[in-house]
Amino acid sequence: MINRYLVILITSVFVDMFWHVFIAPKLFREQIGHLMAKKAKVHAAILFYLINAAAILVFVINPSVEKQSIIQALGYGGFLGFAMYGTYNFTNLALLKNWPIKLTLLDLAWGTFSAATTSIISFGLINYI
């Protein structure tokens, strides 16, 4: 079980690096720069990745490996990403003044893609390790 968790955690971080290096900095600065801290709180990001990997393990990978279904991993992973990022983005949209719909939609799409991609890569790695 710990091996599966580590595969998911490492995969998730690598998949998300694309977003955090090439897209998010400019997008977030343009859309919500006035809300951004000067320096990211690394401990909060680490906590997210630890919880994210656990959720993917429990709700996506374990059931998908049991059924030997990469399609299930893709679908469940995408839905879990949509639910997690949707909770964040729709809460912000509902509660924060002038929260940008563009950011909501792009971040929601990324969360769905990221979790789905992490899930199918992890599924493949776990089945071949």
Secondary structure, DSSP 8 states (H G I E B T S, - for coil): -HHHHHHHHHHHHHHHHHIIIIIHHHHHHHHHGGG--SS--HHHHHHHHHHHHHHHIIIIIHHHHHHT-HHHHHHHHHHHHHHHHHHHHHHHHHHSTT--HHHHHHHHHHHHHHHHHHHHHHHHHHHH-
